[in-house]
Amino acid sequence: MRFRPCIDIHNGNVKQIVGGSLKDDADYARDNYVSDRDGAYYSDLYYEKGLRGGHVILLNHEGSPYYEESRRQMELALSAHPGFLQAGGGVNPENAEELLNAGASHVIVTSYVFRDGHIDMARLDRMLSAVGREHLVLDLSCKEKDGEYYIVTDRWQKMTDTVMNTATLDELSSYCDEFLVHAADVEGMQKGISESVAAILGAWARKPITYAGGVHSIEDIHKLGDIGQGRIDVTVGSALDIFGGPLSMEKVIEATESIR
């Protein structure tokens, strides 16, 4: 298990938010933490710790008045250490190359490959042609409905008809280098992981896959390690001390390194 850090950017600031609260209308989100540091500061911090493979996510939509400043913060993080961080948020074949040139190792995509709630394989093919499988991460973040977990798009606001399960992971695995999965129902809430989502990922885990959502203690990390059989990586956000939370980043690193 590896710790994959994050830099979430909303309204021009590095933030930690409650994921389910995010709305494009009025650029609203319920904040857990708003940093006075820029994207490059966190990129430097992760680089010094050797935490390769984290992600920087732009949470404003392109029509937002905050979009350009949020984009600038993303580019500060990427350019500080080229090839070190992944980048996501509104990625499509037209802007993906810009992000790679700005320093992203991979681009992270969800919404572009879904249209009207359905997966669009032609769009996925275009995305693959634009960046190559080795630079593509598919974000299969999900919410629970009727006992199953459906992929959500547009900053976790829209439910699709695609279930996030081992069959879907099988189907999409040939198109990407990694998967990222936020358990959106618990994202930013610091109330514990979604054991059901973790179990799906751990049962599959045929290529690098990162779980995010709800971690608030070292016990959560060990639980995720057990459920995922040590085969999935983890993101911790709002609970970290660097984002105003109670959990030491050093202890998170130690815990993940102890799980094999």
Stockholm file with secondary structure:
# STOCKHOLM 1.0

chainA/1-260         MRFRPCIDIHNGNVKQIVGGSLKDDADYARDNYVSDRDGAYYSDLYYEKGLRGGHVILLNHEGSPYYEESRRQMELALSAHPGFLQAGGGVNPENAEELLNAGASHVIVTSYVFRDGHIDMARLDRMLSAVGREHLVLDLSCKEKDGEYYIVTDRWQKMTDTVMNTATLDELSSYCDEFLVHAADVEGMQKGISESVAAILGAWARKPITYAGGVHSIEDIHKLGDIGQGRIDVTVGSALDIFGGPLSMEKVIEATESIR
#=GR chainA/1-260 SS CCBCCEEEEETTEEEEECGGGCBTGGGBCCEEEECSSCHHHHHHHHHHTTCTTCEEEECSCTTSTTHHHHHHHHHHHHHHSTTSCEEESSCCTTTHHHHHHHTCSCEEESGGGEETTEECHHHHHHHHHHHCGGGEEEECCEEEETTEEEEEETTTTEEEEEECSHHHHHHHGGGCSEEEEEBTTTTTCCSCCCHHHHHHHHHHCSSCEEEESCCCSHHHHHHHHHHTTTCSEEECCTTBGGGTCSBCHHHHHHHHHTCC
#=GC SS_cons         CCBCCEEEEETTEEEEECGGGCBTGGGBCCEEEECSSCHHHHHHHHHHTTCTTCEEEECSCTTSTTHHHHHHHHHHHHHHSTTSCEEESSCCTTTHHHHHHHTCSCEEESGGGEETTEECHHHHHHHHHHHCGGGEEEECCEEEETTEEEEEETTTTEEEEEECSHHHHHHHGGGCSEEEEEBTTTTTCCSCCCHHHHHHHHHHCSSCEEEESCCCSHHHHHHHHHHTTTCSEEECCTTBGGGTCSBCHHHHHHHHHTCC
//
